[in-house]
């Protein structure tokens, strides 16, 4: 997770923290899979959370206007 240090909030366990669903501490930056999921860390979980992050990102972009 060193690639993210100093850019977005990293929790005590060394994983990216989610603020709301898949949103990170940086507006418009979303997280999915193994970078936040220290408990399950599985491909299926990562795929599901990736889809969630994509939907959250689309909703965010739609609220930004032209």
Rosetta blueprint (number, residue, H / E / L):
1 X L
2 X H
3 X H
4 X H
5 X L
6 X L
7 X L
8 X L
9 X L
10 X E
11 X L
12 X L
13 X L
14 X L
15 X L
16 X E
17 X L
18 X L
19 X L
20 X E
21 X L
22 X L
23 X E
24 X L
25 X L
26 X L
27 X L
28 X L
29 X L
30 X E
31 X L
32 X L
33 X H
34 X H
35 X H
36 X L
37 X L
38 X L
39 X L
40 X L
41 X L
42 X L
43 X H
44 X H
45 X H
46 X H
47 X H
48 X H
49 X H
50 X H
51 X H
52 X H
53 X H
54 X H
55 X H
56 X H
57 X H
58 X H
59 X H
60 X H
61 X H
62 X H
63 X H
64 X L
65 X L
66 X L
